[in-house]
């Protein structure tokens, strides 16, 4: 197996990839925005389960 001047050995490549992944993880934590909460209807109550037409179609096709 011949080595060329411009090629990185496999281990060096894997080390560099691991470092890049770590930097990306740190950047993701540093750029984290404020927590997101779920939207609540104006009435303040959850709408709950609704059996809409597409749900009925799914049940029909799944034979529930």
N, C-alpha and C positions, 0 to 999 in steps of 0.2 A: 504494500500500500504506500503510494508516494504522497508526500506532504508538499503542499504548495506554500509559498510565502504568505499569502493572504488568508489562508484558512485558519480558523480557530480550532484547537483541539476540542473534542466533544465535551469534556469536563468543564473547560473554560466557558463554553457556550451555555451549558446548563447552569453554571454559577451566575453568569450574567443574566440569564432569564429569571432566576430566582430573585436576584437583587431588583430587577425591574418590576417583578410582581410585588415585592415588598414595598417599593416606592409607590406603586399604584395604590396599594392598600392604605398607606399612610395618607396619601393625597385624598382618597375617598373619605377618610375620617375627618381630615382637616377641612374639607369643603362641605361637610354635612350641614344641611340647613335645619331650620326649626322642625320639630316633630309635626307630622301630619295627622289630623284626626278625621274620622269618617264624617260624611255629611249627615246631618240630622234634619228630618223634615221640620217645617215651620211649626207644626202642631206640637212638636216635642216628643211625639210617640213614634215608635218604629212601625213601619207599614206592615211588617210581618210577611209571612208566606202568601204569595198570590199565585193561583193556578191560572196562568195566562194561556193563550192559544198555543204559543210555541212550547210551553211546558206540557200541555195536553198532547201535542203532536209527538213529543219525545216519549212520553209514557206509552202512547199508542205504538210507536215503532219499537220501543224496548220491551213491550208486552208486560208492563207492570200492572 
